[in-house]
């Protein structure tokens, strides 16, 4: 049962007389357990909706356009409790967080429904056969799956779960049923790199087109790993070796399938000190939200914006562009492109070392507010500081260390401008102007 907390005015549900406080039991005779059931069985145009209020039950008839929403609001988005992770992954970033952070940051999500609805990655270890059958029946696709390795024994070790290897059966079942999957591999030197990575990429590529894409990302290691599995960071040589394996897999896939399928995360190229691939490499940027191709997409957008930015006004005052250490060279290149076109732009890229998580963490998305303050206090005061929204919690104005944008502004006595990771927003932010 799911309690209804709101009914949209003039919605099909409101017209049928459904009221807040009632509990939804079934639609067209099908028990409603969560949002998947609700969306699937509520798709039709003619619905028989069973409700309960206290001890009283009633059934109402609802008419609506096929596929349109009923207009009901529930206590939670999932209409059910969110499923947590049952793994003890050797590379888990949450296990490496310092103590004393907000409680919600320590929750490990592994909910297949959120994989379909929000793009979260799942390991499949907490799925049952019934869960998998329901997902196939409902055509829950595409799914984002953290595969890491197709070696069952190694996957069991890496996920720290005896079901790690066994749960791969669901991946093959999903593909056999025609569901689409985006796969992720967190590459850990000495574990699933080298020959193991070659085998995994070969196995996943053989499942194309159900496996739409495979992203290989380097393991993230903080300074808080006491008592955890000993891992080695991905250094320059390791990153270059992984890229070589990925490129070999891509070459085989191009010959066999006409597309590369596998992509390396931006971080691997930055760590290897290698040029980022062009737009064609990413084949539509299917894993952009996973940070794969984000920089190339950004640069491509910026080039297009610069091409049509002839009437741009520029505020000639100094400012800083803050980023993680790994992205410093890239951001300097992007700023130089703007300054070549608009010499009046007086920006400076400031890379922020990560002392909150440790210096081995060098990505922009994990820069914390306290480190930003400490770094910029060493620089002369400027009119504004530009940061990308990936530094902040999704939908919030707070960094991972609970420091807010407002806190940074107060400490630095300057304006902090948050912009999307896009070429258009970057150009507007660095010029302080707009196209006329």
LINJOJO-V464544 format. One record per backbone hydrogen bond with DSSP energy under -0.5 kcal/mol. NH is the residue of the N-H (numbers start at 0). CO is the residue of the C=O. If there is no record, write none. Layout:
NH/CO
NH/CO
This chain:
1/23
3/21
4/2
4/72
5/72
7/70
10/7
12/69
14/10
15/11
16/13
17/12
20/3
21/18
22/51
23/1
24/22
24/49
25/49
26/29
27/47
29/26
30/28
31/24
32/30
34/77
37/33
38/34
39/35
40/36
41/37
42/39
46/44
46/61
48/46
48/59
49/25
49/47
50/57
51/22
52/55
55/52
57/50
59/48
61/46
63/44
66/42
67/64
72/5
74/2
78/75
84/107
87/158
89/157
91/88
95/92
96/93
100/97
104/101
105/102
106/103
108/106
109/82
111/109
113/110
114/110
115/111
116/112
117/113
118/113
118/114
119/113
121/143
126/123
131/127
132/128
133/129
134/130
135/131
136/132
137/133
138/135
139/134
140/138
141/179
142/179
143/119
144/142
144/181
145/121
146/144
146/183
147/183
148/146
151/149
154/150
155/151
156/152
157/153
158/154
159/155
160/155
163/160
166/162
167/164
168/165
169/166
170/166
171/167
172/168
173/169
174/170
175/171
176/172
177/174
178/173
180/209
181/142
182/180
182/212
183/144
184/214
186/184
186/216
188/186
188/231
190/187
191/187
192/187
195/192
196/192
197/193
198/194
199/195
200/196
201/197
202/198
203/199
204/200
205/201
206/203
207/204
209/206
210/206
211/180
211/209
212/180
213/260
214/182
215/262
216/184
216/214
218/186
222/356
224/222
227/224
234/232
238/234
239/235
240/236
241/237
242/238
243/239
244/240
245/241
246/242
247/243
248/244
249/245
250/246
251/247
252/248
253/249
254/250
255/251
256/252
257/252
257/253
258/252
261/259
262/213
264/215
265/290
267/264
268/264
269/265
270/266
271/267
272/268
273/268
280/277
281/277
281/278
282/279
284/281
285/281
287/284
289/286
290/287
291/286
292/290
296/292
297/293
298/294
299/295
300/296
301/297
302/298
303/299
304/300
305/301
306/302
307/303
307/304
308/305
311/308
312/433
314/430
315/313
316/314
318/345
319/383
320/347
321/319
321/385
322/349
324/351
325/361
326/323
327/324
330/326
331/327
332/328
333/329
334/330
335/331
336/332
337/333
338/334
339/335
340/336
341/337
344/341
347/318
349/320
350/348
351/322
352/350
354/352
357/353
360/357
361/359
365/362
366/363
371/367
372/368
373/369
374/370
375/371
376/372
377/374
378/375
382/317
383/317
384/414
385/319
386/416
388/418
390/387
391/388
392/397
395/392
398/402
399/390
401/398
404/396
407/403
408/404
409/405
410/406
411/407
412/408
413/408
414/382
416/384
416/414
417/415
418/386
418/416
421/419
425/421
426/422
427/423
428/424
429/425
430/426
431/427
432/427
